[in-house]
């Protein structure tokens, strides 16, 4: 496996962890245990994710997140609590994916993985804040369900097709930046920024 594929997988998993950290951990462990996603020998350090203890805790946390994320404003509270958890989790996942024999690559992966997770988390939290401000509660459930489906699908693609993992990471990063820009504009409108002063 080439360095670009490894970086692509690490980047994709880190970004997805910014959306659904516990789901990423559980889905990866489950796929490894059921041999649905045969990880290359290089990624053997991720075997810990298939531990029954790790999977059980991740499953419980994923279920809690699944329901909390669909309740208006409770999802924003959940996101606020996980502002530090998701970036650290994403950084550790990226660290487990890269070559353990190269400390320099590990440090870079840890920093970039944490940054990617934080960016994805910030985009998600900002977008959900905007959705919560809308009067329609159905939007919250729809957006949350779309995030669930996208996380599982993109996580599968990242491991099953490592050649396109880098592309997945770039698309996710672009989506995150777009969400941040849109959220900033909408929040600015909600709080009256950009209004011209009344003409005397």
Number of C-alpha atoms within 10 A of each C-alpha: 10 9 10 14 19 23 22 23 29 31 33 31 33 36 34 27 32 32 27 25 28 25 25 27 25 24 22 24 23 19 17 18 16 10 10 12 18 13 16 9 9 14 15 11 15 19 14 14 22 20 15 14 11 15 21 13 13 21 19 14 15 20 13 13 18 18 13 18 24 19 16 20 17 14 22 20 13 15 25 14 11 17 16 14 17 26 28 23 23 35 29 19 26 31 25 21 21 24 17 14 8 9 11 11 15 20 15 15 26 25 18 21 30 29 20 29 33 26 21 29 27 21 25 25 24 23 23 24 20 18 20 19 15 12 8 11 14 13 16 23 17 12 16 21 15 11 17 16 11 14 23 16 11 18 23 20 18 24 24 16 13 20 18 16 27 21 17 22 24 15 13 19 20 13 15 22 16 14 20 19 15 16 21 16 14 17 17 13 12 11 9 10 11 9 9 7 6 5 4 3
